[in-house]
Amino acid sequence: MKTRIISAIVMLAIVVPVFIIGGDIFRILIVLLAMLGMKEYLDIKEEKKQLPIFMKLLSYLFIPLILLCISVDDKLVMNIDFRIITGLFLVILLPVVLYHKREIYSINDACYLFFGIMFLGIAMSLFNTYYFINKFLLLYLMLITTMTDSFALFTGMLIGRHKLLEVVSPKKTWEGLVGGAVFGTFIATAFYVTVVNQSANIVLVAAITLFLSIVGQFGDLFFSAIKRYFGKKDFSNLIPGHGGILDRLDSLIFLLLAFAFFLNIM
């Protein structure tokens, strides 16, 4: 627990100043997080099968390209150079034929890489989008996942009896899910209507926040399923006591994606 607290303090000491300063420094932080997340995504794959070094290098190249080439306006209309997507298709899929050995590089490996690059690239680009629309909007989304995770843990420890999805995450319970959703919704909704938009419809905000809280928890389970498949407890040990970047951002990534449906009605 001591290690976990110290790591949390160090993370806050890095993230808070960057969040306040914003601008290019914030964009650089998001690119770095995306690159580290991609590394963890590739490393866990190699628990079962080594990937060609060239394909890993291409993956690292395309993550910042997608992040830097995607532009999203305040209505969430996304603009991306189609040549980036075309290039990604070619460099990920053609080597399936060029390597011509399934044990070296297969269509399954290509789909795994393509999904990871697009998933992380688009999700992480939303960090920038929401931040530059309104930095407190991003803080609201981060508050949902932080409060939901914290109170899900506390509730599960206190009264958790019924397992949520034991085969994926043995410690999670239905009581924890409900407790996390209720407290996460209450705290984040209060923040939204007092800081982000004081004229917002509180009932609408609460309903959307509840939905996002639940989506975030199932996003956590999705990443847990990946770890379980590859026989790992954490994606990495980059952050002592917390795991890796994807262990910290798992719920938030899904929540960022889900919020895209509600930005224009809140």
Secondary structure as the mmCIF struct_conf table of DSSP 4:
data_model
#
loop_
_struct_conf.conf_type_id
_struct_conf.id
_struct_conf.beg_label_comp_id
_struct_conf.beg_label_asym_id
_struct_conf.beg_label_seq_id
_struct_conf.end_label_comp_id
_struct_conf.end_label_asym_id
_struct_conf.end_label_seq_id
HELX_RH_AL_P HELX_RH_AL_P1 LYS A 2 ILE A 21
HELX_RH_AL_P HELX_RH_AL_P2 GLY A 23 LYS A 45
TURN_TY1_P TURN_TY1_P1 GLU A 46 LYS A 48
HELX_LH_PP_P HELX_LH_PP_P1 GLN A 50 PRO A 52
HELX_RH_AL_P HELX_RH_AL_P3 ILE A 53 CYS A 69
STRN STRN1 SER A 71 VAL A 72
TURN_TY1_P TURN_TY1_P2 ASP A 74 LYS A 75
STRN STRN2 MET A 78 ASN A 79
HELX_RH_AL_P HELX_RH_AL_P4 PHE A 82 TYR A 99
TURN_TY1_P TURN_TY1_P3 ARG A 102 ILE A 104
BEND BEND1 TYR A 105 TYR A 105
HELX_RH_AL_P HELX_RH_AL_P5 ILE A 107 ILE A 133
HELX_RH_AL_P HELX_RH_AL_P6 LYS A 135 ILE A 159
BEND BEND2 HIS A 162 HIS A 162
STRN STRN3 LYS A 163 LEU A 165
TURN_TY1_P TURN_TY1_P4 GLU A 166 VAL A 168
STRN STRN4 SER A 169 THR A 173
HELX_RH_AL_P HELX_RH_AL_P7 TRP A 174 PHE A 191
HELX_RH_PI_P HELX_RH_PI_P1 TYR A 192 VAL A 196
TURN_TY1_P TURN_TY1_P5 GLN A 198 SER A 199
BEND BEND3 ALA A 200 ALA A 200
HELX_RH_AL_P HELX_RH_AL_P8 ILE A 202 TYR A 229
TURN_TY1_P TURN_TY1_P6 PHE A 230 GLY A 231
BEND BEND4 LYS A 233 PHE A 235
BEND BEND5 ASN A 237 LEU A 238
STRN STRN5 ILE A 239 ILE A 239
TURN_TY1_P TURN_TY1_P7 PRO A 240 HIS A 242
STRN STRN6 GLY A 243 GLY A 243
HELX_RH_AL_P HELX_RH_AL_P9 ILE A 245 PHE A 259
TURN_TY1_P TURN_TY1_P8 ALA A 260 PHE A 262
HELX_RH_3T_P HELX_RH_3T_P1 LEU A 263 ILE A 265
#
